[in-house]
C-alpha cells in the first residue's frame, strides 16, 4: 500500500488542475507548458508532474506492477482481457480506498511512464481530442490539456469523483473488473464475471450512469444485488447499447423504486429492474412520438 | 404504491403509538446496533415469526461499497474490511419484510384499519431509522496540519481536491496546532475560513468536485455560497456549535 498522501500534495494537485482550466490570461501558456513537457517524452513529463504535484517523494514508493509494455490501443481503451489481467495482477496490491483517489493514479502513471510501460509517444497515448483543426487554437489546446488530465488520473475540477472511475482507462479497468466480479457473485449464476465484464465494457454507455449515480448520492444502487440485476438486464438487451440517457433513467428509476424496498431474492431484483426498464423505454418511446408529431 | 411505515424521526408513523429508536456505535470496520421498538407488539411478533427481520446496511459511495445484515435479533454487529471504504460511511437501520405478509390492523392508524387487509410485499421497509454517518459532516471537510512557517497564532486555509471531492487543508502555527483537537473555537474558526473560500469559487460552470458539499448545504438548508447573502460565519455556526470564551470581569 502507498503511504498516506500528504496534505501538501493535495494542495499542489488542486492548484495545478485549477491552473490548467481557470480561464485567465495565462491559461494558454500554462496548458502549452504541460503539453510541451508531454511532447518531450517520458522523463520530462514525469519531472513536470513531480514538480507540479509535489509527488517526487513517492518516486521510491511501492508501485502497481505492469507485466509488459502496453500498446497504444491497449492504453487508450484497454480491452476486456487486459482489464481482467490488470485486476488479477493488482488484486493483492490495490485496495478500493486507494483506487478511488485520483492522486493515487497520477502517482502510478508517473512511475509507469518513467518505466516506459506506455512507450515514448505520450501525445498519442494521452491526447484524445474531438476538436478539428478549424477550431480556434486556444480551444484545441484546452481540449488536449483536459484530455491528458482525464486520462492520467482524472480531471477532478471538471468531473469530480466520477473522473477517476470513468475517464482514467487504467483506473476504470480495475473498477470495472471489480464490479463485474461482484455482479457474478450476486447474480446467482445468471452471469459469470466475464459476461458481466463484457456487458459493462461493450455497452459502455451504462458504466458512467451506474457509477455516477452511486457516487453522487448515498444511493441504493450500490446494493450489490440491485446492481447485479441492472447489469444482468443490460447484458440481455440490445436496445440500451447506445443511449447513455436511457441508462441514466434506468438507474435512477431503479433507485427510486428501491427507496423503501429491498428485493429479497434475485428473482425479485430482476423483476424490479425489468419493470423499470420497460417503463423507461415506454416513456422514451412516447417522447420520440411526441417529437415526431 | 405505498404501505405502512414507521420512521424513527417521526415524519411518518402508520402505527398508532409505536416508537422506533436505535443505538449505533461505529468503529473502524465494525458497526453495532441495538434496535428498540415500543408500542408495536404486532411488528415485534412479525420478527419472532420470521416474517420480518431487523436490518443494518452500511454504504460507502466513494468506493461503490455496500454490505448489509438482517437478523431476528435486535442487536446486530456488522463487519467490513476498512480498506473497502474511504472516509465517510453511512448506516441505514430498519426492519424489512422478508416475505409477503399481512399486517395486523388493530395497531395501525385509522386510515389503514379501513382496508380489508393490509398486505405488504417482501422487501418492504416497515421500519426506517435515521441515516447515520460515521463522521460529522464538517469534520470530514477539514484536515489540520502544522505549519512551521506560520507565525504564532496564524492560520491558513487551502483547498484540496486530490481525493475527487472538495476538502480543506487548515495550516496552523505550531502553538495553536497543539490545541486544535480540544479547541472548539479554533475548529469553528477554521470552518468559517473554509466556507469563506467558497464564495470566491472561480468557475462559471458547475464544478463537480463541489457537488458533495452542495448536497450537504441542501440537506441542512444553508444559503448557497454563490448567493449574495451567503454568510460563512452564520453557516459555520449553524453547522457546528461555537463555544464562547467566558471572560472574568
Interface residues (C-beta under 8 A of the other chain):
Chain A: X1 X5 X7 X8 X9 X10 X11 X13 X14 X15 X17 X18 X22 X23 X95 X96 X97 X98 X99 X100 X101 X102 X103 X154 X156 X157 X158 X159 X160 X161 X162 X163 X164 X175 X179 X211 X214 X215 X216 X217 X218 X219 X222 X223 X224 X260 X261 X262 X263 X264 X265 X268
Chain B: X5 X55 X57 X59 X61 X62 X63 X64 X65 X66 X68 X82 X83 X84 X85 X86 X90 X96 X98 X99 X121 X122 X123 X124 X125 X128 X131 X143 X145 X158 X159 X160 X161 X162 X163 X164 X165 X167 X169 X171 X202 X203 X204 X207 X208 X209 X210 X211 X212 X215
